[in-house]
Amino acid sequence: MDEVKMIVSCVVVKDNRKIVRVSFLRGNDYADGLLPDGIIEKAGGFTDVEVRKLENYLRTNRQDILNQAKTINPLRNWLGEW
């Protein structure tokens, strides 16, 4: 795969579950995933094989990504660093 950027959300509560949204971007291609499930919910531009690799990446790195999400302060990110 060419260079893929990953964007991680903060931990959010949806339907009484704590989740983290993860987006993968490559040019105009995108894949939106969900943790702790480790699944890609929707994608465009990535092949089926690439989507499976991204899901494998989510599952393999689940704890590291979740730990990263716990450190994100959404208000600070929205307002910008002072």
C-alpha positions in Angstrom: 0.0 0.0 0.0 1.1 3.6 -0.6 1.3 6.0 2.3 -1.8 5.6 4.5 -2.7 8.1 7.2 -4.6 7.0 10.3 -6.8 9.3 12.3 -8.0 8.2 15.7 -11.0 9.6 17.6 -11.2 10.1 21.3 -13.2 7.4 23.2 -17.0 8.0 22.8 -20.0 6.3 24.2 -22.6 5.0 21.7 -25.5 2.7 22.7 -23.9 2.4 26.2 -20.6 1.1 24.6 -17.2 2.8 24.6 -15.9 2.9 21.1 -13.1 4.5 19.1 -13.5 5.5 15.4 -10.4 5.0 13.2 -10.1 6.4 9.7 -7.5 5.4 7.2 -6.8 7.9 4.3 -4.8 7.5 1.2 -5.4 10.3 -1.3 -9.1 10.1 -2.1 -9.4 6.6 -0.7 -10.9 6.1 2.8 -11.7 3.3 5.2 -13.7 4.0 8.5 -13.2 1.4 11.2 -14.4 0.8 14.7 -12.7 -0.4 17.9 -12.9 -2.5 20.0 -14.6 -4.5 17.2 -11.7 -4.2 14.8 -13.9 -3.9 11.7 -14.0 -1.5 8.8 -17.6 -0.3 8.5 -17.3 1.5 5.2 -14.6 2.1 2.6 -14.0 3.5 -0.8 -11.0 3.1 -3.0 -9.3 0.4 -1.0 -9.4 -3.2 -2.4 -11.1 -6.0 -0.5 -7.6 -7.4 0.3 -6.5 -4.0 1.6 -9.6 -3.6 3.8 -8.9 -7.1 5.3 -5.3 -5.9 6.0 -6.6 -2.7 7.7 -8.9 -4.8 9.8 -6.1 -7.1 10.8 -4.0 -4.0 11.7 -6.9 -2.7 13.9 -7.1 -6.1 15.7 -3.4 -6.5 16.1 -2.8 -3.0 17.4 -6.2 -2.7 19.2 -4.7 -1.9 22.7 -2.2 0.6 21.4 -4.8 2.5 19.4 -7.3 2.4 22.4 -4.6 3.8 24.7 -3.9 6.5 22.2 -7.6 7.4 22.0 -7.7 7.7 25.8 -5.1 10.5 25.7 -7.1 12.7 23.2 -8.8 15.7 24.6 -11.5 16.6 22.1 -12.1 20.1 23.4 -8.4 21.0 23.2 -8.2 19.5 19.6 -11.3 21.4 18.6 -10.1 24.8 20.0 -6.5 24.2 19.0 -3.5 24.1 21.3 -2.9 27.2 23.3 
